[in-house]
Amino acid sequence: MNNSLSRIILTPALAVVSLVMCNPALAQGTANGPVTSHTVDPGPIVLIGDPLSPIPIDLDPNGQPWTKNIVDPNLLMINGGPLEIIENILNAGTEPWLDWHEHILPDAIGVIPGVWSNVNLSVNGNPILFNSLGLNTSDLWLDSFSQPVLPGDVLEIRKTVDAFATPALFTMRIQEYPTPEPASAALIGVGSLMLLGKRRWRSS
């Protein structure tokens, strides 16, 4: 097999390998893996940041999820759900977001967690379209945003937690994070390898 033919075959093969190698870089994570606490107040509502003071989150594939503790010191949820959560989150990083993942952690004493419902998203105050996977479960994935959440944009997420298996909400833990957009990462990997193959071709 001559060198030119081997390059024609090997360059796409290396591109495929690059797609596989991209997967670890697409793991969840946020810079510093923040842990925050938020109170159920003034009723069955949790406000996490606001449009003028959003919570800054920086995507970091090597970091940890953002862990939120929802606390109910005044037993406002004594009769269980539904609980409305309104978040305003600033993309404080350098990468656009096209998805968002949220997971309600199981209770330490084995109480079954609530489930997500009634989700709405907006970017900089403008509603956007999206796909949702995991409604009516404790693991919610929102993706295929109709517009990316660019660095400096504010993402507002309004959602409801239903079906608490406990009569009183004391503390609920949620982990959430964006992930890098797989197609973009894959294209970067393929493009780099194709450019490398082209340069080697010219130098032969």
N, C-alpha and C positions, 0 to 999 in steps of 0.2 A: 504494500500500500504506500503510495507516494505521500509526501508531506502535505500537499494541497488537499488531497482527498481526506487525509486523516484529520486535518483542521476542520473541514466541512462537517465531519461526523462528530468530532470531539467537542466543538463549541456548543452545539445544542445540548449535548449530553451534560456538559458542565453547567449549562443554564438550568437543566432539570435538577442537578445536584444542589445548585444555589437555592432553588425553591425549597428544598428539604431543609437546607441549613438555615433558611430564614425563619422557620417555625419557632425555634427557641427564642428568637428576638421578638416574637409576637406575643409573648406571655404577658399577663396582666402586671400592672405595677404603677405606682405613683412615686414621685420624688419624695423622699423622707418618710413615706408611709405614714401620713398623719393619723392621729387618733383624736377625735373630737367628741364632745358631749353636747346634747341638745335636749331641751325640755319640752314636754307636752304642755303648751301654754299658748293662748288663754283657754283652750278647750281641747277637743280632739284634733288639734292642728300642731304640726311641728314646722317652724320656720328656720331654715338653714341658709344663712346669708340673705341678702336682698339685692335688688338691681344696683344700688349705690355702693354696696359693700359685699360683693360676692366672695365666696370661699375660693381662694386660688388653688388650683390643682395642676400639677405638671406631670404629664405622662412620662414614665420611666419604665421601660420593659424589664429592667433589672431590679426595680424597687418592689415595694409591698403595696397591697391595696389600701385605700383610705377606709379606716374602720370608724364607724359612727356609733355612739352609744345614745340611744333614745331613752331618756329617763322620765319618770312620771311621779315626782315627789308628792304631788297633791292628790294622787289616785283619781285623776280626772277620767281615766279609762276603766273605772271600776266595773263597768258592764261589758268590757271587751271592745272589739273593733266596731265600725271602721275608724281608721286613723288616717288623716290627710297629711302628707309630707310635701312641702314646697321648698325646693332647693334652687339657689342661684349660684352657679359655679363658673369661675373665670378660668379660661384656658390660659394658664400662666407659662406654658412651655413654648416650644418652637415647632411643634407638629400639629397638623389639623386632626380633629376627631371626627370619625364617621360612625362611632358606636359608643355605647355605654352599658356597663354590666353591673347588676346589683344582686347581692345574695344576702338573705336574712339568715344569720347564723342560728343553729339550734340552741335552745335554752340550756344552761348549764345543768339544770335538774331534769332535762329530758322532755320539757314541754314542747309540743309541736309548734313551730313558728307560724306566723300569719302568712298570707299570700298577697301578691300584688294584683292590683286592678286599676282601671280608669287612669291610664297614663297619657299625659299631654306634654309636648316639648315645644320650646320656643328658643330662638337665638336672637339676642339683642332686642327682645320684646316682640319678635315676629314669629308666629306659629310655623312650624316646619312639619313635613311628613316624615314618616319613619316606619320601619317594620318592628314588630314586637314578638318576642318568643318567650314563653314562660308565664304569660298571664294566668292567674289562678294557681300559681305555684310560688315557692319562696325564692326561686332563681329566675331573674328577669334579665333578658338581653334585648337591648334596643339598638338597631343598626340600620344601615342604608338610609342615613339622613338625607333629606332632599337638598340640603346644603351643608357643607362642612362647618364645624365649629372651629374657626380659625384662631390662631394665637391672638389674644386680646379680646375675643368674643366672650359673651356671657351666655351660658346655657341654663335655661330654667326648666326644671323637671317638676311636674305636678303629678302626684300619684297617690293611690290609696292602698293601705294595708287592711285586709279583711280577715275575718274568720280566726280570731285569736282563740287558742285552745285553753286559755287561762282567763279567769274572771277579772283579773287586774293586771295591767301592764306596769311593771316596775322598771325593768331595763330590757331594751331590745337592741341587739347588736347587728349592724349591717356593714358589709364590706362592698365597696364599689370602685370602679376604675374604668377608664377608656383603654382601648388597645390600639396599636398601630394598624393602619389600614392594610390588609394583606396584599391587595393587588398592587399598591404603590411600591411596597417593599420588594415584591417579586419583580416588578418592572425594572427597578433600580438594579437588582442583582443580574437580571438577564442583559440589560443594557451595558453594564460594566463588563460582563464576560464577552459580549459581542464586540465591544470596542477593543478589548484586549486581543481577541482573535484577529481583528482587522489589522491592528498594529503589527502583530507577529507575521501576518500574511505579507504585509508590505516590506518587512525587514528580511524576508526569506529570499 
